[in-house]
Amino acid sequence: MRDIMIKNGDTVINSSGSTVLLEGIDAKFQQAVICISAKLGGFVYDRELGSTVALQSKTLSAKQLELLANESLAKMENAFASIKDVGRKITIDLTVDGITREVQINGYI
């Protein structure tokens, strides 16, 4: 799997002006983070991409947010999320293909 690296919502460009590519597990993690953090229905080419985790982070418990996060990952094989902390940033233990990384997404949108 390959993907263009995205950081802070923008495509990452290297010193020669080319886009930076992610491969393998890094690309899968980026896709998983996008599935959880993107606003559900906000991507014109795939209205089913995304979740409501950030939109509902003030009103739902961590366990309820975890269910929403995992629902957004349903199309990805071997990927699941565990919510660690909810606040202005939502801290998630994200596991893809047996590898776990801590990621943060914006909360309280």
N, C-alpha and C positions, 0 to 999 in steps of 0.2 A: 504494500500500500504506500502511495506517495500523496503528499499534499503540500500546498504552499503554506509556509509558516505565517501565522497571524499573531501579532502581539498588540495588545491594547486596541483591538479592533481594526488594525491596519496591516496590510501586507508588508512583510519584512523584505527590505532590499539590501543586498550586499554592496561592498565597496565598488564593484564593477557595474552596478546598476541592474543586476539580475535579481530575480526573486529567489529567496532562500527556500529550498525544498526540505521537507521532512520525509523520512522514510521509516518503514517498519513500526516499531512500538511507539515511537514519538508521534508519528502521524495518527496512530490509533488513539493515543491519549488526547491529542488535539481535537479529534473528531468527537470523542466522548465529552470533553469540556464544552464544545460547541452545542452538543445535544442538550446538555443540562443548562447552560447559561443563556442560550439564544431564546428570545421571546417566541413562544409558540405561535405559529402562523405568520411570523414576521419575514420569512424568507420566501420571496415570490415564486421561486422554482420548486419549492417543496413546503407546502403549507403545514405538513405534519411534523416538520423539524422543529425542535426546541421543547421548552417546558415552561411552566408557570412558577418554578421554584423561586426566582428572585422577586416576582410580583407578589407572591403570597408569604414571603419570609417574615413579615410582621405579624401575620394572623395565625399561622399554622405552627404546630410543634415541630421539633427536629425530626421526629419519627414520621410525621405526615409529609414533610419536605423530602425525606429520604424515599418515601414511596413515589412521589412525583418524579424525583431524579431518576430512580430506577425504571419508571415507566418510560421516560424519555430515552433510556438506553436499551429498550427492549429489542430494537432492530440490530443491535450490535452483539456479536457473539462474545461470550466470556468477558462481559463488562458489567460491573455493578458499583454502586456508590454507597458510602456510609457517611452520614452527616455528623461532623464532630462538634461544630460550633456555629451558632447563628447570631448575626449582628449586622453591622454595616458591611462586613465581609462574611460570606458563608464558607466555612472550612470543611472540606470534603476529603475523605480517604477514598480515592478512586482506584479501582482495581481493573486492569485490562490484561487478559491472558496470564493471570496469576501474578502479575507485578502490581504492587500498590505504590501510589504516589499521593502526596498531600497536595491538593490544589485549592485555590480560593477563587470564588466568583463574587461579584458585587451583589449585595443584598439590599433590601429596602428600596426597591425601585418604585 
